Structure formats: structure tokens, C-alpha cells
Amino acid sequence: MIPSFLTSVLHRLTLRWPVLLYAATWTVLLTAMVAVASFSPEVAFVSAISQSSSFSKECGIEGSIRVPMDVPGEKLCFPGHLFGKSKIDWIVPPVFAAVIVTGSAWMVRGMGLWEF
């Protein structure tokens, strides 16, 4: 019973191999795009407020960090203890990525892009 079931499943998967490969390719592509889109702003912000950045060196008060603004001449300084990692920093990017990938998959399904 089990060998016949496995043979049946294997036969069905080999018939749909191109569709599964196409779906896997789209999934990997969408996941990579979401990862880049969700982590790029975070990396840019963290690098802008790092200790080696010019934003953190221009404040006259010890222990303060300059926050980047839209206009290069503007200077806005905050105490350094306000900036740090929290537990929500580990939760938000994966949840955002999951929502975007799910939405993209539903869009691909709704548009019928899987059909050749």
C-alpha cells in the first residue's frame, strides 16, 4: 500500500515538475526582493548613526547622536540611550516579509502568471 502511494505521488510530481520549478523560482525571487527591501532602510539608518559616522561626531553634547534629516545642514541631536535594539526589531522584518511574499503569491495566482 505504501509503495504504491509513494509511486503515485512521485508520478504526479514528475508530471508537474516544470510548474513546481517555476513556482519555486518565483518564491525565491520574491523572497530575495522582500529581504532587500525590508533590510535596506534599516542598514542605512544604522550605518548613519554608528559611532564612525559623521552624524554622531558633530553633536557638541557627550553621548548624543545626530539623527539624519532631509536637509544636509540641519542638525538634530538626541541622547544616545534612546537608540538601541529592542525585541520588536527581530519580529517586524520577518512578519513584513511574510506578508509581502504572501501578497505577491496571491497576485501571481490571481493574474494567472503560472500558466504557460
All heavy atoms as an XYZ file, in Angstrom:
892
protein
N       0.826     -1.198      0.000
C       0.000      0.000      0.000
C       0.869      1.259      0.000
O       0.635      2.154     -0.781
C      -0.908     -0.043      1.230
C      -1.640      1.218      1.492
S      -3.300      1.064      0.894
C      -3.969      2.573      1.465
N       1.859      1.302      0.885
C       2.718      2.482      0.974
C       3.567      2.648     -0.292
O       3.668      3.763     -0.807
C       3.581      2.442      2.255
C       2.679      2.596      3.474
C       4.629      3.539      2.233
C       3.396      2.503      4.789
N       4.191      1.578     -0.830
C       4.964      1.774     -2.065
C       4.114      2.275     -3.233
O       4.572      3.088     -4.034
C       5.561      0.410     -2.359
C       5.598     -0.287     -1.037
C       4.413      0.231     -0.288
N       2.875      1.792     -3.337
C       2.019      2.258     -4.429
C       1.630      3.722     -4.231
O       1.523      4.491     -5.198
C       0.768      1.393     -4.544
O      -0.028      1.529     -3.386
N       1.436      4.124     -2.987
C       1.131      5.529     -2.691
C       2.321      6.424     -3.052
O       2.158      7.468     -3.681
C       0.770      5.694     -1.210
C       0.584      7.126     -0.800
C      -0.533      7.837     -1.201
C       1.534      7.768     -0.018
C      -0.704      9.158     -0.828
C       1.377      9.075      0.359
C       0.247      9.771     -0.049
N       3.527      6.018     -2.650
C       4.720      6.793     -2.961
C       4.964      6.867     -4.463
O       5.367      7.903     -4.985
C       5.937      6.214     -2.250
C       5.949      6.359     -0.726
C       7.159      5.664     -0.133
C       5.910      7.809     -0.323
N       4.708      5.776     -5.150
C       4.862      5.764     -6.605
C       3.868      6.719     -7.250
O       4.212      7.450     -8.183
C       4.665      4.339     -7.150
O       5.562      3.464     -6.482
C       4.910      4.285     -8.646
N       2.646      6.734     -6.740
C       1.616      7.623     -7.277
C       1.989      9.091     -7.042
O       1.865      9.923     -7.945
C       0.278      7.311     -6.618
O      -0.686      8.261     -6.982
N       2.454      9.412     -5.861
C       2.855     10.789     -5.543
C       4.050     11.203     -6.391
O       4.088     12.303     -6.944
C       3.160     10.927     -4.034
C       3.833     12.252     -3.730
C       1.898     10.772     -3.213
N       5.026     10.314     -6.517
C       6.204     10.605     -7.328
C       5.829     10.820     -8.796
O       6.355     11.729     -9.450
C       7.233      9.478     -7.191
C       8.559      9.700     -7.899
C       9.260     10.928     -7.338
C       9.435      8.491     -7.764
N       4.897     10.024     -9.283
C       4.453     10.161    -10.673
C       3.760     11.519    -10.886
O       3.991     12.195    -11.890
C       3.517      9.012    -11.046
C       2.986      9.107    -12.437
N       3.793      8.974    -13.548
C       1.732      9.346    -12.901
C       3.056      9.118    -14.633
N       1.794      9.344    -14.255
N       2.926     11.924     -9.938
C       2.228     13.209    -10.053
C       3.206     14.382     -9.975
O       3.034     15.388    -10.656
C       1.176     13.342     -8.971
C      -0.015     12.455     -9.201
C      -1.057     12.656     -8.152
N      -2.137     11.707     -8.331
C      -3.195     11.661     -7.579
N      -3.320     12.495     -6.570
N      -4.125     10.775     -7.799
N       4.216     14.256     -9.126
C       5.201     15.336     -9.013
C       6.057     15.460    -10.265
O       6.409     16.563    -10.669
C       6.091     15.130     -7.786
C       5.447     15.418     -6.436
C       6.422     15.115     -5.313
C       4.972     16.846     -6.351
N       6.399     14.337    -10.872
C       7.215     14.414    -12.095
C       6.430     15.003    -13.256
O       7.016     15.634    -14.132
C       7.765     13.028    -12.478
O       6.696     12.104    -12.623
C       8.767     12.541    -11.455
N       5.122     14.818    -13.269
C       4.308     15.422    -14.316
C       4.239     16.938    -14.154
O       4.142     17.675    -15.131
C       2.892     14.841    -14.303
C       2.750     13.387    -14.760
C       1.308     12.933    -14.611
C       3.208     13.242    -16.197
N       4.282     17.399    -12.911
C       4.168     18.827    -12.637
C       5.518     19.479    -12.337
O       5.575     20.557    -11.775
C       3.228     19.045    -11.463
C       1.840     18.563    -11.775
C       0.950     18.711    -10.600
N      -0.312     18.075    -10.881
C      -1.457     18.506    -10.442
N      -1.504     19.559     -9.700
N      -2.557     17.871    -10.740
N       6.601     18.841    -12.676
C       7.934     19.353    -12.368
C       8.171     20.771    -12.908
O       8.682     21.621    -12.185
C       8.982     18.377    -12.885
C      10.371     18.834    -12.613
C      11.272     19.278    -13.526
C      11.015     18.916    -11.350
N      12.439     19.632    -12.911
C      12.301     19.419    -11.562
C      10.620     18.626    -10.052
C      13.203     19.631    -10.536
C      11.528     18.836     -9.028
C      12.791     19.331     -9.269
N       7.810     21.076    -14.164
C       8.042     22.447    -14.647
C       7.267     23.503    -13.850
O       7.785     24.575    -13.565
C       7.577     22.417    -16.096
C       7.624     20.993    -16.485
C       7.347     20.212    -15.236
N       6.052     23.190    -13.458
C       5.250     24.139    -12.680
C       5.850     24.326    -11.283
O       5.922     25.445    -10.776
C       3.782     23.665    -12.594
C       2.971     24.573    -11.698
C       3.172     23.591    -13.972
N       6.308     23.242    -10.675
C       6.922     23.354     -9.352
C       8.225     24.142     -9.421
O       8.515     24.961     -8.535
C       7.174     21.961     -8.771
C       5.945     21.155     -8.394
C       6.351     19.765     -7.941
C       5.168     21.859     -7.306
N       9.007     23.927    -10.448
C      10.242     24.680    -10.626
C       9.946     26.159    -10.860
O      10.615     27.032    -10.302
C      11.049     24.108    -11.794
C      12.401     24.752    -12.053
C      13.325     24.536    -10.866
C      13.018     24.179    -13.314
N       8.951     26.450    -11.639
C       8.540     27.832    -11.891
C       8.068     28.504    -10.604
O       8.447     29.649    -10.307
C       7.436     27.824    -12.949
C       7.047     29.179    -13.475
C       7.912     29.886    -14.302
C       5.831     29.742    -13.162
C       7.557     31.126    -14.810
C       5.467     30.977    -13.657
C       6.338     31.661    -14.471
O       5.992     32.895    -14.963
N       7.257     27.804     -9.810
C       6.773     28.351     -8.541
C       7.923     28.566     -7.561
O       7.972     29.584     -6.862
C       5.722     27.426     -7.940
N       8.848     27.623     -7.509
C       9.994     27.771     -6.612
C      10.869     28.945     -7.030
O      11.372     29.692     -6.183
C      10.807     26.476     -6.590
N      11.045     29.144     -8.321
C      11.836     30.271     -8.815
C      11.199     31.603     -8.429
O      11.869     32.512     -7.942
C      11.992     30.187    -10.347
O      12.573     28.938    -10.683
C      12.836     31.316    -10.875
N       9.883     31.724     -8.617
C       9.186     32.951     -8.232
C       9.262     33.172     -6.726
O       9.426     34.307     -6.261
C       7.721     32.895     -8.679
C       7.517     33.448    -10.046
C       7.319     32.744    -11.189
C       7.535     34.818    -10.428
N       7.203     33.599    -12.258
C       7.329     34.885    -11.816
C       7.694     36.005     -9.729
C       7.278     36.078    -12.514
C       7.649     37.200    -10.432
C       7.443     37.228    -11.799
N       9.134     32.102     -5.948
C       9.185     32.239     -4.499
C      10.542     32.737     -4.042
O      10.635     33.640     -3.210
C       8.858     30.886     -3.828
O       7.562     30.456     -4.259
C       8.884     30.998     -2.332
N      11.600     32.170     -4.591
C      12.954     32.604     -4.222
C      13.180     34.051     -4.650
O      13.730     34.859     -3.887
C      14.003     31.659     -4.840
C      15.401     32.242     -4.733
C      13.943     30.298     -4.176
N      12.750     34.395     -5.845
C      12.924     35.757     -6.342
C      12.163     36.768     -5.488
O      12.714     37.803     -5.093
C      12.472     35.844     -7.799
C      12.637     37.191     -8.479
C      14.115     37.525     -8.635
C      11.953     37.183     -9.826
N      10.917     36.474     -5.178
C      10.122     37.380     -4.353
C      10.674     37.495     -2.937
O      10.701     38.581     -2.356
C       8.657     36.915     -4.321
C       7.900     37.035     -5.637
C       6.537     36.382     -5.508
C       7.760     38.482     -6.042
N      11.130     36.391     -2.381
C      11.702     36.424     -1.033
C      12.969     37.258     -0.997
O      13.188     38.044     -0.064
C      11.981     34.993     -0.551
O      10.761     34.233     -0.599
C      12.504     34.990      0.869
N      13.806     37.120     -2.000
C      15.036     37.913     -2.057
C      14.723     39.400     -2.198
O      15.355     40.241     -1.539
C      15.911     37.448     -3.215
N      13.754     39.742     -3.028
C      13.381     41.147     -3.195
C      12.822     41.731     -1.901
O      13.128     42.871     -1.547
C      12.349     41.291     -4.316
C      12.893     40.903     -5.660
S      14.222     41.961     -6.166
C      13.326     43.102     -7.144
N      12.020     40.972     -1.198
C      11.460     41.451      0.063
C      12.555     41.615      1.108
O      12.558     42.577      1.875
C      10.350     40.491      0.563
C       9.984     40.765      1.994
C       9.134     40.621     -0.326
N      13.495     40.686      1.143
C      14.595     40.800      2.111
C      15.410     42.055      1.848
O      15.744     42.799      2.783
C      15.488     39.557      2.030
N      15.713     42.337      0.599
C      16.471     43.549      0.266
C      15.651     44.793      0.606
O      16.168     45.750      1.191
C      16.882     43.536     -1.221
C      17.410     44.887     -1.666
C      17.909     42.453     -1.464
N      14.371     44.770      0.266
C      13.527     45.941      0.514
C      13.296     46.194      1.997
O      13.190     47.342      2.426
C      12.182     45.767     -0.186
N      13.234     45.163      2.799
C      12.952     45.371      4.220
C      14.190     45.695      5.033
O      14.101     46.408      6.033
C      12.234     44.150      4.811
O      13.095     43.043      4.838
N      15.351     45.204      4.626
C      16.548     45.442      5.424
C      17.390     46.624      4.935
O      18.234     47.115      5.681
C      17.411     44.184      5.489
C      16.829     43.135      6.389
C      16.375     41.940      5.867
C      16.723     43.352      7.746
C      15.833     40.970      6.695
C      16.183     42.396      8.576
C      15.738     41.203      8.045
N      17.181     47.108      3.730
C      17.972     48.236      3.225
C      17.784     49.513      4.045
O      18.777     50.150      4.419
C      17.636     48.505      1.761
O      18.045     47.442      0.965
N      16.561     49.930      4.355
C      16.415     51.135      5.173
C      17.004     50.973      6.576
O      17.585     51.910      7.124
C      14.904     51.351      5.256
C      14.341     50.590      4.131
C      15.257     49.445      3.893
N      16.879     49.797      7.137
C      17.434     49.561      8.469
C      18.957     49.640      8.451
O      19.570     50.258      9.333
C      16.978     48.201      8.987
C      17.415     47.937     10.404
C      16.844     46.643     10.946
O      15.891     46.106     10.388
O      17.399     46.176     11.952
N      19.576     49.050      7.449
C      21.038     49.096      7.332
C      21.502     50.531      7.104
O      22.495     50.978      7.691
C      21.520     48.166      6.200
C      22.980     48.407      5.863
C      21.285     46.719      6.564
N      20.786     51.281      6.277
C      21.158     52.671      6.026
C      21.053     53.512      7.290
O      21.935     54.321      7.588
C      20.271     53.252      4.924
N      20.004     53.309      8.060
C      19.826     54.087      9.288
C      20.884     53.727     10.325
O      21.480     54.607     10.954
C      18.428     53.856      9.859
C      18.166     54.645     11.105
C      17.922     56.000     11.030
C      18.174     54.031     12.341
C      17.691     56.735     12.173
C      17.947     54.760     13.479
C      17.695     56.111     13.398
N      21.139     52.441     10.494
C      22.133     52.011     11.479
C      23.520     52.503     11.092
O      24.292     52.936     11.946
C      22.100     50.474     11.647
C      23.280     49.983     12.438
C      20.803     50.052     12.317
N      23.852     52.474      9.812
C      25.170     52.967      9.402
C      25.260     54.480      9.553
O      26.339     55.019      9.803
C      25.483     52.549      7.973
O      24.620     53.198      7.069
N      24.141     55.175      9.414
C      24.154     56.632      9.565
C      24.335     57.060     11.010
O      24.910     58.114     11.274
C      22.871     57.231      9.004
N      23.875     56.266     11.954
C      24.004     56.656     13.358
C      25.106     55.894     14.079
O      25.224     55.989     15.299
C      22.671     56.487     14.118
C      22.255     55.026     14.174
C      21.600     57.351     13.516
C      21.124     54.739     15.120
N      25.943     55.164     13.367
C      27.026     54.427     14.011
C      28.075     55.393     14.561
O      28.113     56.572     14.208
C      27.665     53.449     13.025
O      28.353     54.170     12.029
N      28.939     54.901     15.426
C      29.946     55.739     16.055
C      30.942     56.314     15.058
O      31.496     57.379     15.272
C      30.695     54.937     17.128
C      29.828     54.546     18.303
C      29.375     55.768     19.114
O      30.048     56.772     19.145
N      28.221     55.646     19.743
N      31.206     55.619     13.970
C      32.175     56.097     12.988
C      31.566     57.086     11.992
O      32.278     57.668     11.194
C      32.775     54.912     12.235
O      31.765     54.240     11.527
N      30.277     57.293     12.042
C      29.611     58.193     11.113
C      29.811     59.648     11.527
O      29.972     59.972     12.699
C      28.122     57.877     11.066
O      27.431     58.824     10.292
N      29.780     60.540     10.551
C      29.917     61.966     10.853
C      28.698     62.509     11.589
O      28.779     63.530     12.263
C      30.132     62.754      9.556
O      28.995     62.640      8.725
N      27.571     61.835     11.495
C      26.377     62.288     12.194
C      26.544     62.193     13.704
O      26.028     63.008     14.447
C      25.150     61.472     11.767
C      24.734     61.722     10.356
C      24.900     60.756      9.397
C      24.193     62.935      9.987
C      24.520     60.982      8.089
C      23.815     63.181      8.682
C      23.974     62.199      7.723
N      27.263     61.192     14.173
C      27.420     61.032     15.618
C      28.551     61.881     16.175
O      28.625     62.096     17.366
C      27.668     59.565     15.959
O      28.883     59.138     15.388
N      29.437     62.387     15.336
C      30.581     63.169     15.807
C      30.303     64.661     15.862
O      31.021     65.380     16.518
C      31.782     62.906     14.900
C      32.300     61.500     15.004
C      33.482     61.298     14.101
C      33.964     59.856     14.223
N      35.059     59.571     13.315
N      29.301     65.163     15.193
C      29.086     66.595     15.100
C      28.285     67.177     16.254
O      28.165     68.385     16.349
C      28.421     66.925     13.767
C      29.324     66.646     12.583
C      28.685     67.039     11.279
O      27.699     67.790     11.287
O      29.167     66.581     10.242
N      27.697     66.367     17.106
C      26.949     66.889     18.243
C      27.932     67.350     19.319
O      28.918     66.682     19.592
C      26.009     65.826     18.813
S      24.605     65.511     17.749
N      27.642     68.490     19.926
C      28.531     69.036     20.950
C      28.342     68.390     22.308
O      29.191     68.523     23.187
N      27.272     67.692     22.527
C      26.971     67.090     23.824
C      27.493     65.655     23.835
O      27.255     64.882     22.909
C      25.450     67.105     24.088
C      24.926     68.536     24.006
C      25.134     66.487     25.427
C      23.423     68.617     23.981
N      28.189     65.292     24.883
C      28.739     63.941     25.019
C      27.598     62.927     25.149
O      26.655     63.123     25.907
C      29.634     63.865     26.250
C      30.298     62.538     26.465
C      31.319     62.215     25.382
O      31.945     63.125     24.844
O      31.462     61.018     25.087
N      27.691     61.853     24.410
C      26.706     60.777     24.488
C      25.471     61.014     23.644
O      24.501     60.269     23.747
N      25.469     62.028     22.806
C      24.314     62.276     21.952
C      24.622     61.846     20.526
O      25.770     61.752     20.110
C      23.916     63.755     21.988
O      24.957     64.538     21.469
N      23.570     61.589     19.779
C      23.689     61.097     18.408
C      22.906     62.034     17.500
O      21.767     62.398     17.791
C      23.132     59.666     18.292
C      23.947     58.720     19.159
C      23.119     59.199     16.855
C      23.374     57.325     19.225
N      23.522     62.399     16.393
C      22.846     63.237     15.405
C      22.019     62.337     14.503
O      22.502     61.377     13.930
C      23.854     64.012     14.574
C      23.175     64.885     13.553
C      24.177     65.664     12.744
N      23.467     66.402     11.711
C      24.018     66.857     10.631
N      25.299     66.679     10.420
N      23.308     67.499      9.739
N      20.758     62.682     14.364
C      19.845     61.914     13.517
C      19.802     62.575     12.143
O      19.633     63.793     12.045
C      18.434     61.865     14.142
C      17.464     61.139     13.236
C      18.487     61.198     15.498
N      19.992     61.804     11.073
C      19.988     62.395      9.732
C      18.635     63.004      9.380
O      17.587     62.426      9.665
C      20.308     61.225      8.816
C      20.480     60.040      9.663
C      20.244     60.389     11.069
N      18.690     64.145      8.746
C      17.490     64.844      8.293
C      17.524     64.959      6.770
O      18.519     64.635      6.136
C      17.421     66.239      8.930
C      17.397     66.218     10.449
S      15.983     65.383     11.134
C      14.695     66.521     10.757
N      16.454     65.456      6.190
C      16.387     65.601      4.734
C      17.331     66.681      4.225
O      17.936     66.538      3.179
C      14.958     65.921      4.298
C      14.029     64.744      4.470
O      14.529     63.607      4.484
O      12.812     64.957      4.577
N      17.422     67.769      4.952
C      18.286     68.873      4.550
C      19.657     68.658      5.187
O      19.753     68.479      6.404
C      17.682     70.223      4.992
C      18.577     71.378      4.589
C      16.288     70.389      4.414
N      20.741     68.647      4.419
C      22.063     68.341      4.971
C      22.519     69.301      6.074
O      23.251     68.922      6.963
C      22.995     68.433      3.765
C      22.129     68.253      2.587
C      20.792     68.789      2.959
N      22.109     70.539      6.056
C      22.571     71.496      7.051
C      21.875     71.380      8.397
O      22.351     71.919      9.402
N      20.747     70.727      8.458
C      20.002     70.616      9.711
C      20.684     69.638     10.651
O      21.222     68.625     10.242
C      18.570     70.156      9.445
C      17.722     71.209      8.787
C      16.276     70.775      8.690
O      15.803     70.056      9.584
O      15.642     71.155      7.706
N      20.623     69.970     11.940
C      21.275     69.151     12.942
C      20.279     68.877     14.063
O      19.778     69.807     14.687
C      22.486     69.912     13.461
C      23.413     69.123     14.290
C      24.719     69.887     14.397
C      25.123     70.022     15.821
N      26.381     70.730     15.970
N      19.979     67.611     14.296
C      19.042     67.215     15.335
C      19.723     66.155     16.181
O      20.055     65.078     15.693
C      17.758     66.663     14.701
C      16.599     66.349     15.625
C      16.161     67.593     16.383
C      15.435     65.798     14.838
N      19.961     66.469     17.443
C      20.692     65.556     18.328
C      19.764     64.986     19.400
O      18.928     65.697     19.945
C      21.853     66.287     18.995
S      23.097     66.834     17.833
N      19.933     63.693     19.673
C      19.169     63.005     20.708
C      20.135     62.293     21.645
O      21.231     61.921     21.237
C      18.227     61.964     20.093
C      17.038     62.547     19.399
C      16.998     62.632     18.021
C      15.962     63.002     20.131
C      15.907     63.161     17.368
C      14.861     63.534     19.492
C      14.833     63.616     18.115
N      19.727     62.052     22.887
C      20.578     61.267     23.794
C      20.780     59.852     23.250
O      19.865     59.249     22.689
C      19.802     61.245     25.101
C      18.848     62.388     25.016
C      18.553     62.584     23.563
N      21.980     59.328     23.423
C      22.329     58.021     22.876
C      21.547     56.868     23.462
O      21.342     55.848     22.810
N      21.056     57.006     24.698
C      20.323     55.895     25.324
C      18.965     55.652     24.687
O      18.338     54.617     24.914
C      20.178     56.122     26.833
C      19.268     57.273     27.185
N      17.920     57.134     27.263
C      19.545     58.566     27.469
C      17.368     58.299     27.586
N      18.357     59.187     27.717
N      18.498     56.587     23.871
C      17.217     56.392     23.187
C      17.329     55.425     22.018
O      16.325     54.920     21.527
C      16.676     57.730     22.674
C      16.292     58.758     23.734
C      15.856     60.051     23.071
C      15.186     58.220     24.619
N      18.559     55.182     21.556
C      18.779     54.304     20.416
C      19.358     52.984     20.885
O      20.372     52.958     21.574
C      19.742     54.945     19.408
C      19.203     56.203     18.816
C      19.534     57.434     19.359
C      18.352     56.152     17.735
C      19.038     58.592     18.817
C      17.850     57.312     17.188
C      18.186     58.537     17.732
N      18.712     51.931     20.527
C      19.188     50.593     20.876
C      18.282     49.560     20.250
O      17.212     49.866     19.735
N      18.722     48.338     20.282
C      17.920     47.256     19.722
C      16.853     46.840     20.726
O      17.091     46.790     21.925
C      18.801     46.065     19.378
C      19.722     46.356     18.236
C      20.351     45.100     17.721
C      21.185     45.456     16.512
N      21.520     44.323     15.723
N      15.706     46.541     20.211
C      14.625     46.046     21.041
C      14.197     44.678     20.519
O      14.633     44.237     19.457
C      13.440     47.018     21.030
O      12.869     47.068     19.746
N      13.318     44.036     21.244
C      12.856     42.708     20.834
C      12.000     42.776     19.574
O      11.967     41.836     18.798
C      12.074     42.057     21.970
C      12.956     41.726     23.147
C      12.179     41.073     24.248
C      13.110     40.786     25.413
N      12.430     40.179     26.529
N      11.334     43.892     19.361
C      10.468     44.000     18.185
C      11.281     44.103     16.895
O      10.782     43.808     15.811
C       9.495     45.182     18.334
C       8.315     45.006     17.389
C      10.187     46.496     18.104
C       7.132     45.848     17.717
N      12.562     44.493     16.999
C      13.416     44.538     15.804
C      13.618     43.159     15.193
O      13.930     43.061     14.008
C      14.780     45.144     16.142
C      14.699     46.625     16.448
O      13.723     47.251     16.011
O      15.596     47.133     17.131
N      13.471     42.120     15.960
C      13.620     40.755     15.443
C      12.307     40.223     14.885
O      12.298     39.252     14.132
C      14.104     39.817     16.543
C      15.495     40.135     16.965
C      15.870     40.832     18.083
C      16.693     39.801     16.294
N      17.221     40.950     18.123
C      17.766     40.318     17.042
C      16.976     39.107     15.121
C      19.084     40.164     16.661
C      18.287     38.957     14.750
C      19.328     39.486     15.514
N      11.193     40.854     15.218
C       9.879     40.344     14.815
C       9.364     41.029     13.556
O       8.830     40.377     12.656
C       8.864     40.521     15.977
C       9.308     39.693     17.176
C       7.465     40.151     15.549
C       8.529     39.981     18.431
N       9.518     42.339     13.469
C       8.893     43.104     12.388
C       9.398     42.718     10.995
O       8.574     42.471     10.097
C       9.044     44.620     12.647
C       8.593     45.433     11.449
C       8.242     45.010     13.870
N      10.712     42.651     10.719
C      11.127     42.318      9.340
C      10.632     40.966      8.829
O      10.137     40.890      7.696
C      12.656     42.376      9.411
C      12.948     43.306     10.524
C      11.871     43.062     11.534
N      10.694     39.874      9.617
C      10.160     38.614      9.080
C       8.644     38.636      8.858
O       8.160     38.064      7.877
C      10.527     37.574     10.136
C      11.647     38.166     10.901
C      11.417     39.635     10.871
N       7.906     39.314      9.740
C       6.459     39.405      9.551
C       6.151     40.218      8.294
O       5.299     39.842      7.488
C       5.786     40.008     10.798
C       4.333     40.363     10.530
C       5.893     39.054     11.972
N       6.862     41.318      8.120
C       6.694     42.133      6.914
C       7.009     41.316      5.668
O       6.276     41.363      4.681
C       7.595     43.367      7.001
C       7.587     44.211      5.766
C       6.497     44.996      5.450
C       8.676     44.211      4.905
C       6.490     45.784      4.305
C       8.679     44.981      3.757
C       7.584     45.770      3.460
N       8.091     40.576      5.705
C       8.477     39.753      4.559
C       7.409     38.700      4.264
O       7.071     38.466      3.101
C       9.827     39.094      4.820
N       6.883     38.073      5.295
C       5.855     37.048      5.089
C       4.592     37.649      4.472
O       3.993     37.053      3.569
C       5.524     36.366      6.414
N       4.208     38.818      4.925
C       3.009     39.463      4.372
C       3.223     39.836      2.906
O       2.352     39.601      2.063
C       2.645     40.710      5.212
C       1.605     41.575      4.519
C       2.144     40.289      6.586
N       4.391     40.376      2.581
C       4.660     40.782      1.199
C       4.750     39.569      0.279
O       4.218     39.582     -0.835
C       5.949     41.625      1.128
C       5.772     42.923      1.897
C       6.339     41.901     -0.311
C       4.648     43.796      1.394
N       5.423     38.509      0.721
C       5.535     37.308     -0.114
C       4.168     36.674     -0.317
O       3.826     36.245     -1.424
C       6.539     36.308      0.499
C       6.464     34.963     -0.186
C       7.948     36.860      0.405
N       3.350     36.636      0.729
C       2.006     36.075      0.597
C       1.167     36.908     -0.369
O       0.483     36.360     -1.239
C       1.316     36.004      1.970
O       2.125     35.236      2.848
C      -0.058     35.396      1.870
N       1.237     38.226     -0.219
C       0.503     39.097     -1.142
C       0.973     38.945     -2.571
O       0.164     38.931     -3.509
N       2.267     38.819     -2.758
C       2.808     38.632     -4.110
C       2.366     37.298     -4.698
O       2.048     37.205     -5.883
C       4.334     38.703     -4.077
O       4.756     39.953     -3.624
N       2.377     36.269     -3.868
C       1.936     34.960     -4.351
C       0.464     34.989     -4.755
O       0.082     34.412     -5.785
C       2.170     33.901     -3.280
N      -0.358     35.677     -3.986
C      -1.772     35.794     -4.344
C      -1.945     36.613     -5.620
O      -2.817     36.327     -6.442
C      -2.581     36.411     -3.204
C      -2.889     35.418     -2.131
C      -2.274     35.287     -0.932
C      -3.872     34.378     -2.183
N      -2.803     34.250     -0.236
C      -3.800     33.670     -0.968
C      -4.808     33.982     -3.133
C      -4.621     32.590     -0.692
C      -5.639     32.909     -2.845
C      -5.538     32.230     -1.633
N      -1.099     37.632     -5.804
C      -1.167     38.417     -7.029
C      -0.777     37.563     -8.242
O      -1.436     37.605     -9.279
C      -0.253     39.624     -6.941
C      -0.356     40.539     -8.152
S       0.893     41.804     -8.193
C       2.310     40.860     -8.690
N       0.296     36.787     -8.097
C       0.726     35.903     -9.185
C      -0.364     34.888     -9.494
O      -0.670     34.610    -10.655
C       2.055     35.205     -8.818
C       2.372     34.075     -9.775
C       3.187     36.217     -8.802
N      -0.983     34.372     -8.458
C      -2.062     33.399     -8.662
C      -3.270     34.053     -9.331
O      -3.873     33.487    -10.247
C      -2.471     32.805     -7.325
C      -3.554     31.778     -7.455
C      -3.897     31.177     -6.110
N      -4.933     30.185     -6.292
C      -5.890     29.947     -5.425
N      -5.910     30.597     -4.295
N      -6.788     29.041     -5.666
N      -3.612     35.255     -8.879
C      -4.771     35.938     -9.436
C      -4.602     36.365    -10.885
O      -5.536     36.354    -11.674
N      -3.383     36.699    -11.260
C      -3.113     37.110    -12.638
C      -2.888     35.915    -13.555
O      -2.827     36.075    -14.773
C      -1.892     38.024    -12.685
C      -2.143     39.364    -12.013
S      -0.692     40.407    -11.993
C      -0.439     40.668    -13.730
N      -2.730     34.748    -12.983
C      -2.536     33.558    -13.800
C      -1.146     33.479    -14.410
O      -0.985     32.935    -15.494
N      -0.146     34.003    -13.720
C       1.208     34.007    -14.262
C       1.847     32.624    -14.270
O       2.890     32.446    -14.876
C       2.077     34.986    -13.473
C       1.707     36.452    -13.597
C       2.605     37.291    -12.720
C       1.806     36.904    -15.034
N       1.266     31.667    -13.569
C       1.849     30.337    -13.542
C       1.518     29.546    -14.799
O       2.125     28.518    -15.066
C       1.395     29.584    -12.300
C      -0.040     29.187    -12.357
C      -0.559     28.056    -12.871
C      -1.154     29.958    -11.920
N      -1.928     28.060    -12.793
C      -2.308     29.216    -12.189
C      -1.287     31.208    -11.318
C      -3.586     29.683    -11.885
C      -2.555     31.648    -11.005
C      -3.665     30.891    -11.297
N       0.552     30.016    -15.564
C       0.166     29.304    -16.787
C       1.123     29.675    -17.909
O       1.491     30.820    -18.074
C      -1.263     29.665    -17.173
C      -2.271     29.183    -16.141
C      -3.675     29.595    -16.493
O      -3.876     30.184    -17.582
O      -4.566     29.340    -15.692
N       1.505     28.699    -18.677
C       2.450     28.955    -19.767
C       1.736     29.329    -21.013
O       1.039     28.913    -21.679
C       3.325     27.708    -19.985
C       4.204     27.462    -18.804
C       3.959     26.398    -17.965
C       5.258     28.301    -18.506
C       4.762     26.155    -16.873
C       6.078     28.068    -17.437
C       5.822     26.983    -16.596
